[in-house]
Amino acid sequence: MGIIGGLNLIQIKHMRIVQFFICCCLQLCIVQINAQTTAIKPLKIAVFAPVYLDAAFNNSNYKLGNNNLPKNILPGLEFYNGVMLAVDSLNAEGIHAELFFYDTKNNSETISQILQKPELVGVSLIIASFNNRAEIKPLADFARINKIALISETYPNDGGISENPYFVLINATLRTHCEALYKFIQKNYATNNIVYTKKKGALEDMIQSFYTEMGKKTPAIPLKLKTVEIADSIIASELFKSLDSNRNNLIICGSLNEMFGNSLVKILSENKKYNVTVVGMPTWDTYKELLKPDYKGIEIIYSSPYNFGRTDNTSISITNKYKNRFSSRPSDQVFKGFEATYHFTKLLIKHQAAFINNLSDKSFKVFNDFDIQPIRFKRENTTADYLENKKIYFVKRLAGQIKTVN
């Protein structure tokens, strides 16, 4: 059970666990560890992530072949592996708690059915990695009714949740990203020739409305944006006629469409006449196309709620442990799973009943600074609709180098 380490104080009950090796195999285990007899009642923490075990296993037999590990399994599995690395660290510190892990893609039980399990009575913290908007509400409702903080680490974001001060978004909403990008451009690129590009679409109109709204309410001089609506094929002439060859051009991509974003960067990188900086969306962190050597000459900036520098001692330790255990480099999902489990468990132990009011406490910072604020759709509301991390980092890619700028 190499993936479990020494689970002496953090126990995993009634759950199925996968230990995978990228190059060769995937194993399924069922683990049940009885709680130790103690006078201290342990904290209970529940973790939910999409691991798709039923799609990969027939009972205990892996059915997808030795060389086949579907991409949809990896994010949730890597998040889980990060959680387990945090379990090892917490065990080493003598933390007394119980952790329950649940696969949100379990074919035999819905999330609502899982939430009826007796072991979830008295849970003090829920950590979730979502990949489906419909899965958010059952967990969020459970958290609200039982007054338990639900830490949502991944996109999708709010899931239409309202009047729930126990629902905590670590991955900020698109509005928050756009507002932060607007202020960042104001501070660093206000004198550039700024061109806002978009395609037709309701989502694109919504993104543009965020920028328009910021221009109206900013106390500083609003940005002078030239808006260019481009067809899906991105006709070069439509874009280039708005550029200025005598100064730097800041091109804002106002779409989450991956093909649109990739095509925009490609067409700009092919024309050396103009100096350009491209500002993208938070989803650009996963765009593999942007890593092409052909794009090294163009400055690309996008926003992210996460800053995994990977050069600090904790990152190096996680990377080395992960390589030794799985013969692979850890993805951002591993770091997210580790940080969420370690950081918020430590805060929970420190603040107990006052935990929800101290989510921005930096006492146990792992990688990221969190600025978690109440969000109210109506100013007169006394109850927050949800809590959101407002800390946004800005990532710059240039000449093959990636660095975080603030």
C-alpha positions in Angstrom: 0.0 0.0 0.0 2.7 2.5 -1.0 0.2 5.2 -1.8 -1.2 5.2 1.7 2.0 5.6 3.6 1.6 5.2 7.4 -2.1 6.1 8.0 -1.8 5.9 11.8 -3.7 9.0 12.7 -5.5 10.1 9.6 -7.8 7.1 8.7 -9.4 6.4 5.3 -12.7 4.5 5.8 -15.0 2.7 3.3 -13.3 4.0 0.2 -11.7 2.6 -3.0 -8.2 3.7 -3.8 -6.2 3.7 -7.0 -2.4 3.6 -7.2 -1.3 4.3 -10.7 1.9 4.3 -12.6 1.8 6.4 -15.8 3.8 4.0 -17.9 2.3 0.6 -16.9 -0.4 -0.1 -14.4 -3.4 0.9 -12.3 -4.4 -0.9 -9.1 -7.6 -0.8 -7.1 -7.8 -1.3 -3.3 -10.5 -1.2 -0.7 -9.2 0.1 2.5 -10.9 0.1 5.9 -9.0 1.2 9.0 -10.7 1.2 12.4 -10.5 4.4 14.4 -8.0 4.3 17.3 -9.5 4.3 20.7 -8.9 7.7 22.1 -10.5 10.3 24.4 -10.1 12.9 21.8 -12.8 13.0 19.1 -11.0 13.3 15.8 -11.9 15.8 13.2 -13.7 14.4 10.1 -12.8 15.6 6.6 -14.5 14.5 3.4 -12.8 14.8 0.0 -14.7 14.4 -3.3 -13.0 14.1 -6.7 -13.9 12.6 -10.1 -11.8 9.4 -10.4 -14.0 7.3 -12.7 -13.1 4.0 -11.0 -16.2 2.2 -12.3 -15.2 3.1 -15.9 -11.7 1.5 -15.3 -12.5 -1.5 -13.1 -14.7 -4.6 -13.2 -14.8 -5.4 -9.5 -11.0 -5.5 -8.8 -9.9 -6.2 -12.4 -8.6 -3.3 -14.4 -10.4 -3.5 -17.8 -8.8 -0.8 -20.0 -5.5 -2.5 -20.8 -2.0 -1.9 -19.5 -1.3 0.9 -22.0 -4.6 2.7 -21.7 -5.2 5.3 -19.0 -8.0 7.6 -20.2 -7.4 11.4 -19.9 -10.6 11.9 -18.0 -9.3 9.8 -15.1 -6.0 11.7 -14.6 -7.1 15.1 -13.1 -9.2 13.5 -10.3 -6.6 10.8 -9.7 -3.7 13.3 -9.5 -5.8 15.5 -7.1 -6.3 12.4 -4.9 -2.6 11.6 -5.0 -1.9 15.2 -3.8 -4.4 14.7 -1.0 -2.6 11.5 0.1 0.8 13.3 0.1 -0.8 15.8 2.4 -2.1 12.9 4.6 1.5 11.7 4.9 2.7 15.2 6.0 -0.1 15.6 8.5 0.5 12.1 9.9 4.2 13.0 10.4 3.0 16.0 12.5 0.8 13.8 14.6 -2.5 15.4 13.4 -5.5 13.5 14.8 -8.3 13.4 12.1 -10.3 11.1 9.9 -10.3 11.6 6.1 -13.0 10.1 3.8 -12.5 10.1 0.1 -15.3 9.6 -2.4 -15.3 9.2 -6.2 -18.0 11.6 -7.6 -18.2 9.4 -10.7 -19.3 6.3 -8.8 -21.9 4.6 -10.9 -23.6 2.9 -8.0 -24.2 5.9 -5.8 -25.1 9.5 -6.6 -23.6 12.4 -4.6 -26.9 12.7 -2.8 -26.8 9.1 -1.8 -23.2 9.3 -0.6 -24.2 12.3 1.6 -26.6 10.0 3.5 -23.7 7.8 4.7 -23.5 7.6 8.5 -19.7 8.3 8.6 -20.4 11.8 7.2 -22.3 12.8 10.4 -20.1 15.3 12.2 -17.9 16.1 9.2 -16.1 19.4 9.9 -14.7 20.2 6.4 -15.4 19.2 2.8 -12.9 19.6 0.0 -14.0 19.1 -3.6 -12.5 18.9 -7.1 -15.5 19.3 -9.4 -15.7 18.8 -13.2 -19.4 19.0 -13.6 -21.6 21.9 -12.7 -24.6 19.7 -11.7 -22.5 18.0 -9.0 -22.0 21.3 -7.1 -25.4 21.9 -5.7 -26.0 18.7 -3.7 -22.7 19.1 -1.9 -23.2 22.9 -1.4 -26.7 22.3 0.0 -25.3 19.7 2.4 -22.6 22.1 3.5 -25.1 24.9 4.1 -27.6 22.8 6.0 -24.9 21.4 8.3 -22.9 24.6 8.5 -19.7 23.0 7.1 -17.2 24.8 4.9 -17.0 23.4 1.4 -13.7 24.2 -0.3 -14.2 24.1 -4.1 -10.7 23.9 -5.7 -11.5 23.6 -9.5 -13.6 24.9 -12.3 -16.6 25.0 -12.8 -17.1 27.8 -10.3 -20.2 28.9 -8.5 -22.7 26.4 -10.0 -25.5 28.9 -9.6 -25.2 28.8 -5.8 -26.7 31.6 -3.8 -27.2 32.5 -0.1 -24.6 29.9 1.0 -21.9 31.5 3.1 -20.3 28.0 3.5 -19.5 27.5 -0.2 -15.9 28.7 -0.8 -14.5 29.2 -4.3 -10.7 29.0 -4.4 -10.8 29.1 -8.2 -12.1 32.6 -8.8 -15.0 33.3 -11.1 -14.6 34.7 -14.6 -15.8 38.1 -13.5 -13.1 38.3 -10.9 -10.4 37.3 -13.4 -11.6 39.9 -15.9 -11.7 42.6 -13.2 -8.2 41.7 -12.1 -6.9 41.7 -15.7 -8.5 45.1 -16.3 -6.6 46.6 -13.3 -3.4 44.9 -14.3 -3.6 46.3 -17.8 -4.4 49.8 -16.4 -1.3 49.6 -14.2 1.2 48.2 -16.7 -0.1 48.8 -20.3 -2.4 51.8 -20.3 -0.3 53.6 -22.9 -0.3 50.7 -25.3 -2.5 50.4 -28.4 -5.1 48.2 -26.8 -7.2 46.0 -29.0 -10.0 43.9 -27.6 -10.8 40.9 -29.8 -13.8 38.7 -29.6 -16.0 36.3 -31.6 -19.8 36.1 -31.7 -21.4 34.3 -28.8 -23.3 34.9 -25.6 -20.3 34.0 -23.4 -18.1 36.4 -25.3 -20.7 39.2 -24.9 -20.7 38.5 -21.1 -16.9 38.7 -20.9 -16.9 42.0 -22.9 -19.6 43.3 -20.5 -17.1 42.8 -17.6 -14.5 45.0 -19.3 -17.2 47.6 -20.1 -18.4 47.6 -16.6 -14.9 48.1 -15.2 -14.4 51.0 -17.6 -17.4 52.7 -16.2 -16.7 52.2 -12.5 -12.9 52.6 -12.3 -11.7 55.6 -10.3 -8.7 55.9 -12.6 -8.6 56.8 -16.3 -10.5 54.0 -18.2 -8.7 52.0 -20.8 -9.1 53.0 -24.4 -10.2 49.8 -26.0 -10.6 49.2 -29.8 -13.0 46.3 -30.2 -12.6 44.0 -33.1 -15.1 41.2 -33.7 -13.4 38.4 -35.7 -14.9 35.5 -37.6 -14.1 32.0 -36.4 -11.5 31.7 -39.0 -9.7 34.8 -37.7 -9.1 36.8 -40.9 -5.7 38.5 -40.5 -6.7 41.8 -42.2 -9.5 42.4 -39.7 -7.0 42.3 -36.9 -4.0 44.0 -38.4 -5.7 47.1 -39.5 -6.3 48.0 -35.8 -2.6 47.5 -34.9 0.1 50.2 -34.6 3.6 49.5 -36.0 5.1 52.4 -34.0 4.3 51.2 -30.4 3.5 48.1 -28.5 0.0 46.6 -29.1 -1.8 44.9 -26.3 -4.3 42.3 -27.6 -7.0 41.1 -25.3 -8.6 37.8 -26.1 -12.2 38.1 -25.1 -13.2 34.4 -25.6 -12.7 31.1 -23.7 -12.8 29.2 -27.0 -9.5 27.4 -27.3 -9.4 27.4 -31.1 -10.0 31.1 -31.2 -7.3 31.8 -28.6 -4.7 29.5 -30.3 -5.5 31.0 -33.7 -5.1 34.5 -32.4 -1.7 33.8 -31.0 -0.6 31.9 -34.1 -1.5 34.7 -36.5 0.2 37.4 -34.3 3.4 35.4 -33.9 3.6 34.9 -37.7 3.7 38.7 -38.3 7.0 40.3 -37.1 6.0 43.8 -38.2 4.1 44.5 -34.9 5.3 44.4 -31.3 2.5 42.6 -29.4 1.5 41.4 -26.0 -1.4 39.0 -25.8 -3.7 38.9 -22.8 -5.6 35.7 -22.5 -8.1 34.0 -20.3 -7.5 31.9 -17.1 -8.0 28.8 -19.2 -4.8 29.5 -21.1 -2.8 27.7 -18.5 -3.9 24.4 -20.0 -3.5 25.3 -23.7 -0.6 23.1 -24.9 -0.5 24.9 -28.2 0.9 28.0 -26.5 4.0 26.0 -25.7 5.1 25.7 -29.3 8.6 27.0 -30.1 7.1 29.2 -32.8 5.4 31.3 -30.1 8.5 32.0 -28.1 8.8 35.5 -29.6 5.4 36.7 -28.4 4.6 37.9 -24.9 1.6 36.0 -23.5 -0.1 37.0 -20.2 -3.0 35.3 -18.5 -4.5 35.2 -15.0 -4.6 32.3 -12.5 -5.7 31.9 -8.9 -2.8 29.6 -8.4 1.0 30.2 -8.3 2.9 26.9 -8.2 6.5 28.1 -8.6 7.9 24.6 -8.0 11.2 26.0 -6.8 10.4 26.3 -3.1 11.4 23.5 -0.6 7.8 22.1 -0.3 7.4 21.9 -4.1 10.7 20.2 -4.5 9.9 17.7 -1.7 6.5 16.9 -3.3 8.1 16.5 -6.8 10.8 14.2 -5.5 8.3 12.0 -3.5 6.0 11.9 -6.5 8.7 10.8 -8.9 9.9 8.1 -6.5 6.3 6.8 -6.1 4.9 7.2 -9.6 7.9 7.7 -11.9 6.3 10.9 -13.1 6.2 14.7 -12.5 3.3 16.0 -10.5 0.8 18.1 -12.3 -0.9 21.2 -10.8 -3.8 18.9 -9.7 -1.4 17.2 -7.3 -0.3 20.5 -5.8 -3.9 21.6 -5.5 -4.9 18.4 -3.7 -1.9 18.7 -1.4 -2.5 22.4 -0.6 -6.2 22.1 0.0 -5.9 19.2 2.4 -2.8 20.4 4.3 -3.6 24.1 4.5 -7.3 24.0 5.4 -6.9 21.1 7.8 -4.3 23.1 9.7 -6.5 26.1 9.7 -9.5 24.1 10.9 -7.5 22.7 13.8 -6.3 26.2 14.8 -9.7 28.0 14.5 -12.2 25.3 15.2 -15.7 26.9 15.2 -14.3 30.2 13.9 -12.7 28.5 10.9 -15.1 29.9 8.3 -14.2 33.5 9.4 -10.4 32.8 9.1 -10.0 31.3 5.7 -7.5 33.9 4.6 -5.2 33.3 7.6 -1.7 32.8 6.2 -0.4 30.9 9.2 0.0 27.7 7.2 0.6 29.0 3.7 1.8 26.3 1.4 2.0 27.8 -2.1 -0.6 30.5 -2.5 -1.9 33.6 -0.7 -5.7 33.4 -0.4 -7.9 36.5 -0.1 -11.3 35.0 0.6 -14.1 37.5 0.6 -18.0 37.3 0.9 -19.8 37.8 -2.3 -23.3 39.3 -2.2 -25.4 39.6 -5.3 -27.4 42.4 -3.7 -25.7 44.9 -1.4 -28.6 44.9 1.1 -28.2 41.1 1.7 -26.8 40.3 5.1 -26.0 36.7 4.1 -23.2 36.1 1.6 -24.2 34.2 -1.6 -20.8 32.5 -1.4 -17.2 33.1 -0.4 -14.6 33.7 -3.1 -10.8 33.9 -3.3 -10.0 37.3 -4.8 -6.3 36.8 -5.0 -5.3 36.6 -8.7 -1.8 35.9 -10.1 -0.6 36.9 -13.5 1.5 34.5 -15.6 3.8 35.7 -18.3 5.2 33.5 -21.1 8.0 34.9 -23.2 11.0 33.3 -25.0 10.1 29.9 -23.6 10.2 31.1 -20.0 7.2 31.1 -17.7 7.1 33.4 -14.6 4.5 34.9 -12.3 4.2 38.6 -12.2 2.0 40.7 -9.8 
